[in-house]
Amino acid sequence: MNGGPSGFTNAPVTRAFIIASALFTIFFGIQGRFNSLGLSYQDIFGKLRLWKLIMSIFAFSSTPEMMFGLYLLYYFRVFERQIGSNKYSVFIVFSIITSLLFEVISIALLRDPTAKLVTPGPYGLIFASYVPFFFDIPVSTRIRVFGIPFSDKSFIYLAGLQQLVLSSWKRSLLPGMCGILAGTLYRLNVFYIRKAKFPDFISSFFSRFSLPSMGSPRAPSTRSAGGNLPSYPTRQMERNYPAPVQYGVEPSEDSITTLVSMGFDRNSARQALVQARNDVNVATNILLEAQSH
C-alpha cells in the first residue's frame, strides 16, 4: 500500500514540514543535545522553557525515531492530496496546537517535577493522522499470514506501534493519545474547523518551494474503453484536459488501487484514469480538480 504517486506531487505542505523536522532533528543530533529535548513539569511551569514547546513539535530525539516518523508523515501526504494544501495546513496547525495543549494539561495534572513525561517530535500530528487514516482510507487487499488476517493498512498501524516503542512508550504514549484526541476533534468538526481555511497567500507560499514536476502530462482522453463519454460529473476538468480523438485505454488494476488508497471512489478513479490514459499523476489532478468545484 502506498500514498499515491511517488514524491511530493500535490503535497508541498508535507514536504516543507518533513524538511523542517529533519533539519531540527539533525541540528540537535550534531549538537549532541538529544537529551535536552522532551517536556517535563519543570520545563513548562518551573523554568518556563518555552523554546522546548516549539522544539517538541519538530525535533525527534533519535535517528531511528526520525526515520519511522518521517516515513509516516510522508505516507500521510495522501490527506493533503485529498483535501488540498490549504485545509491540510489547518489540519496540521489544529492537530499540533490541540495535542500540545492536552500534553501541557496532562503534565500539570501529573505534577512530576523531575520526570520528562513527553518525548519530543511531531507525535501529535502523526497520531492525529491515524484518525482519518482509520475512517477514510479503504482497505484494498486482505491477506493471511499463519492464519492471522492482515490488510494493506496493517503495515501503517505497525509502523505507528513501532514508533511508540522506539521512543520509549512511557514518554510517547501521552503525546500519541493526545494526537488521537486532537484528530478526533478535527473529524468531529469542533468549531467547524474542517471548513476553516488560511488566506491563499499562506498556502501558496509552500507551493513556491515545491519541486517542479518532471515532464509534462499527456493529454487525457474523455472517452471510456467502450467509446462512450464517461458519466463522471466533471465539466470543468473536460475544459482543462481536452479530449484527443483516439479511444481511451482501460486502466490497470494497480493504478485504480493507487487512487482508491488515496480515498477516492473506485468508479471515479477508474473513469479519471480513462481520461488520463492510465497516467496516475494526471488522474490525481483530475480528481482533485473535480473535488474543488
C-alpha positions as CSV (number, residue, x, y, z in Angstrom):
1,M,0.0,0.0,0.0
2,N,1.3,3.5,-0.8
3,G,0.1,7.0,-0.5
4,G,-0.5,7.6,-4.2
5,P,2.0,8.9,-6.7
6,S,5.6,8.9,-5.5
7,G,7.3,12.1,-4.3
8,F,5.6,15.3,-3.1
9,T,3.3,15.8,-6.0
10,N,0.4,18.0,-4.8
11,A,1.9,17.8,-1.3
12,P,4.1,21.0,-0.8
13,V,3.0,21.5,2.9
14,T,4.0,17.9,3.8
15,R,7.3,18.4,2.0
16,A,8.0,21.7,4.0
17,F,7.1,20.1,7.3
18,I,9.3,17.0,6.7
19,I,12.3,19.1,5.7
20,A,11.8,21.3,8.9
21,S,11.5,18.2,11.1
22,A,14.6,16.6,9.6
23,L,16.7,19.7,9.9
24,F,15.8,20.3,13.5
25,T,16.5,16.7,14.4
26,I,19.8,16.7,12.6
27,F,20.8,20.0,14.2
28,F,20.2,18.8,17.8
29,G,21.9,15.5,16.9
30,I,25.0,17.3,15.7
31,Q,25.0,19.4,18.9
32,G,24.6,16.2,21.0
33,R,21.6,17.8,22.6
34,F,19.0,15.0,22.2
35,N,18.9,14.5,25.9
36,S,17.9,18.1,26.4
37,L,14.7,17.6,24.5
38,G,11.5,16.4,25.9
39,L,8.9,18.1,28.2
40,S,8.6,18.0,31.9
41,Y,6.6,19.8,34.6
42,Q,9.7,21.8,35.5
43,D,10.3,22.9,31.9
44,I,6.8,24.4,31.5
45,F,5.8,25.6,34.9
46,G,9.1,26.0,36.6
47,K,11.8,27.4,34.4
48,L,9.4,28.4,31.6
49,R,11.5,26.9,28.8
50,L,9.1,27.9,26.1
51,W,11.6,27.0,23.4
52,K,11.1,23.4,24.3
53,L,7.5,23.6,23.4
54,I,8.4,24.7,19.9
55,M,11.2,22.2,19.5
56,S,9.0,19.4,20.7
57,I,6.8,20.0,17.7
58,F,9.5,19.3,15.1
59,A,12.6,17.5,16.5
60,F,12.8,13.8,17.2
61,S,15.0,12.5,20.0
62,S,16.9,9.9,17.9
63,T,17.7,9.0,14.4
64,P,15.5,5.8,14.4
65,E,12.6,7.7,15.6
66,M,13.1,10.3,12.9
67,M,13.2,7.6,10.1
68,F,10.0,6.0,11.2
69,G,8.3,9.3,11.9
70,L,9.2,10.9,8.6
71,Y,8.1,7.8,6.8
72,L,4.6,8.1,8.4
73,L,4.4,11.8,7.7
74,Y,5.4,11.1,4.1
75,Y,2.7,8.4,3.8
76,F,0.1,10.7,5.3
77,R,0.6,13.2,2.5
78,V,-2.3,11.4,0.9
79,F,-4.6,13.6,3.1
80,E,-3.1,16.8,1.7
81,R,-3.9,15.5,-1.8
82,Q,-7.3,14.6,-0.7
83,I,-8.4,17.8,1.0
84,G,-6.0,20.3,-0.6
85,S,-2.9,22.0,0.8
86,N,-4.8,24.9,2.4
87,K,-7.1,22.7,4.5
88,Y,-4.3,20.3,5.3
89,S,-2.3,23.3,6.7
90,V,-5.3,23.9,9.0
91,F,-5.3,20.3,10.0
92,I,-1.6,20.4,10.9
93,V,-1.9,23.6,13.0
94,F,-5.0,22.4,14.7
95,S,-3.5,18.9,15.5
96,I,-0.3,20.3,16.8
97,I,-1.8,23.1,18.9
98,T,-4.6,20.9,20.3
99,S,-2.4,17.9,21.1
100,L,0.2,20.2,22.7
101,L,-2.5,21.8,24.8
102,F,-3.6,18.4,26.0
103,E,0.0,17.5,26.8
104,V,0.5,20.6,28.9
105,I,-2.7,19.9,30.8
106,S,-1.7,16.3,31.4
107,I,1.7,17.4,32.7
108,A,0.1,19.9,35.0
109,L,-2.2,17.2,36.4
110,L,0.6,14.7,36.9
111,R,2.8,17.3,38.6
112,D,6.0,15.3,38.5
113,P,8.8,17.9,38.7
114,T,11.6,15.5,37.8
115,A,10.4,13.1,35.0
116,K,10.4,14.0,31.4
117,L,6.9,12.9,30.6
118,V,6.6,13.8,26.9
119,T,9.1,12.7,24.2
120,P,9.8,15.3,21.5
121,G,8.7,15.0,17.9
122,P,5.5,15.7,15.9
123,Y,3.7,12.8,17.5
124,G,0.6,14.9,17.9
125,L,0.4,15.3,14.1
126,I,1.4,11.7,13.3
127,F,-1.2,10.1,15.6
128,A,-3.9,12.7,14.7
129,S,-3.5,11.5,11.1
130,Y,-4.4,8.0,12.2
131,V,-8.0,9.1,12.7
132,P,-8.7,10.0,9.1
133,F,-6.5,7.0,8.1
134,F,-8.8,4.7,10.0
135,F,-12.1,6.1,8.8
136,D,-11.3,7.4,5.3
137,I,-8.7,5.1,3.7
138,P,-10.4,1.9,2.5
139,V,-8.8,-1.5,2.7
140,S,-7.7,-2.6,-0.8
141,T,-6.4,-6.1,-0.1
142,R,-6.6,-8.6,2.7
143,I,-4.1,-11.4,3.3
144,R,-3.5,-14.1,5.9
145,V,-0.1,-14.9,7.5
146,F,0.0,-18.1,9.5
147,G,-3.8,-17.8,9.8
148,I,-3.6,-14.2,11.1
149,P,-5.6,-11.7,9.0
150,F,-3.8,-8.6,7.7
151,S,-4.7,-5.9,5.3
152,D,-2.7,-3.4,3.3
153,K,-3.3,-0.9,6.1
154,S,-1.6,-3.2,8.7
155,F,1.9,-2.0,8.0
156,I,1.0,1.6,8.7
157,Y,-0.5,0.6,12.1
158,L,2.6,-1.5,12.9
159,A,4.8,1.4,11.9
160,G,2.9,3.6,14.4
161,L,3.3,1.0,17.1
162,Q,7.0,0.7,16.4
163,Q,7.2,4.5,16.7
164,L,5.8,4.3,20.2
165,V,8.2,1.5,21.2
166,L,11.3,3.2,19.7
167,S,10.6,6.4,21.6
168,S,10.1,4.7,25.0
169,W,6.3,4.0,25.3
170,K,6.1,5.7,28.7
171,R,7.1,9.1,27.2
172,S,5.5,8.7,23.7
173,L,2.2,7.2,24.9
174,L,1.0,10.6,26.2
175,P,1.6,12.6,23.0
176,G,0.2,9.7,21.0
177,M,-3.0,9.7,22.9
178,C,-3.2,13.5,22.8
179,G,-2.7,13.3,19.0
180,I,-5.5,10.8,18.5
181,L,-7.8,13.0,20.6
182,A,-6.9,16.1,18.5
183,G,-7.6,14.1,15.3
184,T,-10.9,13.0,16.7
185,L,-11.9,16.6,17.5
186,Y,-11.0,17.6,14.0
187,R,-13.1,14.8,12.5
188,L,-16.0,15.8,14.7
189,N,-15.6,19.3,13.2
190,V,-15.3,21.1,16.5
191,F,-15.7,24.8,16.0
192,Y,-16.3,24.0,12.3
193,I,-12.6,23.5,11.9
194,R,-12.9,21.4,8.8
195,K,-14.4,24.4,6.9
196,A,-11.6,26.7,8.1
197,K,-9.0,28.0,5.6
198,F,-5.9,30.1,5.7
199,P,-5.5,33.1,3.3
200,D,-4.4,31.9,-0.1
201,F,-1.0,33.6,0.1
202,I,-0.1,31.3,3.1
203,S,-0.8,28.1,1.3
204,S,0.7,29.3,-2.0
205,F,3.9,30.1,0.0
206,F,4.7,26.4,0.3
207,S,4.0,25.7,-3.4
208,R,6.7,28.1,-4.4
209,F,9.3,25.8,-2.7
210,S,7.9,22.6,-4.1
211,L,10.0,20.7,-6.7
212,P,8.8,21.1,-10.3
213,S,7.0,18.2,-11.8
214,M,9.2,16.0,-14.1
215,G,7.9,16.0,-17.6
216,S,4.6,17.4,-19.0
217,P,1.4,15.4,-18.5
218,R,-0.1,13.8,-21.5
219,A,-3.4,14.9,-22.8
220,P,-6.1,12.6,-21.3
221,S,-8.9,11.1,-23.2
222,T,-12.5,11.7,-22.2
223,R,-13.8,8.5,-23.8
224,S,-14.2,5.2,-22.0
225,A,-12.9,1.9,-23.3
226,G,-16.3,1.3,-24.8
227,G,-16.2,4.6,-26.7
228,N,-18.8,6.4,-24.6
229,L,-18.3,9.6,-22.8
230,P,-17.8,8.9,-19.1
231,S,-20.5,9.8,-16.7
232,Y,-18.1,11.3,-14.2
233,P,-19.6,14.8,-13.5
234,T,-16.6,17.0,-14.3
235,R,-17.3,19.5,-17.0
236,Q,-14.6,21.8,-15.6
237,M,-11.9,19.2,-16.0
238,E,-13.0,18.5,-19.5
239,R,-12.1,22.1,-20.2
240,N,-8.7,21.7,-18.6
241,Y,-8.0,18.3,-20.1
242,P,-9.1,18.4,-23.8
243,A,-10.0,15.0,-25.3
244,P,-7.9,13.5,-28.1
245,V,-9.7,11.7,-30.9
246,Q,-8.4,8.2,-30.0
247,Y,-10.2,5.9,-27.6
248,G,-9.0,5.6,-24.0
249,V,-7.2,2.6,-22.6
250,E,-8.8,0.6,-19.9
251,P,-6.8,1.4,-16.7
252,S,-4.8,-1.1,-14.9
253,E,-5.9,-2.5,-11.5
254,D,-2.7,-1.2,-9.8
255,S,-3.5,2.3,-10.9
256,I,-7.1,2.1,-9.7
257,T,-5.8,0.6,-6.4
258,T,-3.4,3.5,-6.0
259,L,-6.1,6.1,-6.3
260,V,-8.5,4.2,-4.1
261,S,-5.8,4.1,-1.4
262,M,-5.8,7.9,-1.5
263,G,-9.5,7.9,-0.6
264,F,-11.2,8.3,-4.0
265,D,-14.2,6.4,-5.1
266,R,-13.3,3.4,-7.2
267,N,-15.6,4.2,-10.1
268,S,-14.5,7.8,-10.1
269,A,-10.8,6.7,-10.0
270,R,-11.4,4.3,-13.0
271,Q,-13.1,7.0,-15.1
272,A,-10.4,9.6,-14.2
273,L,-7.7,7.1,-15.3
274,V,-9.6,6.5,-18.6
275,Q,-9.4,10.2,-19.2
276,A,-5.8,10.4,-18.2
277,R,-4.9,7.3,-20.3
278,N,-3.7,5.5,-17.2
279,D,-1.4,8.3,-16.0
280,V,-1.8,8.2,-12.2
281,N,-0.4,11.8,-11.7
282,V,-2.8,13.3,-14.3
283,A,-5.8,11.3,-12.9
284,T,-5.0,12.5,-9.4
285,N,-5.1,16.1,-10.7
286,I,-8.4,15.4,-12.4
287,L,-9.9,14.1,-9.2
288,L,-8.6,16.9,-7.1
289,E,-9.9,19.5,-9.5
290,A,-13.3,17.8,-9.5
291,Q,-13.4,18.0,-5.7
292,S,-12.6,21.7,-5.7
293,H,-15.6,22.5,-7.8
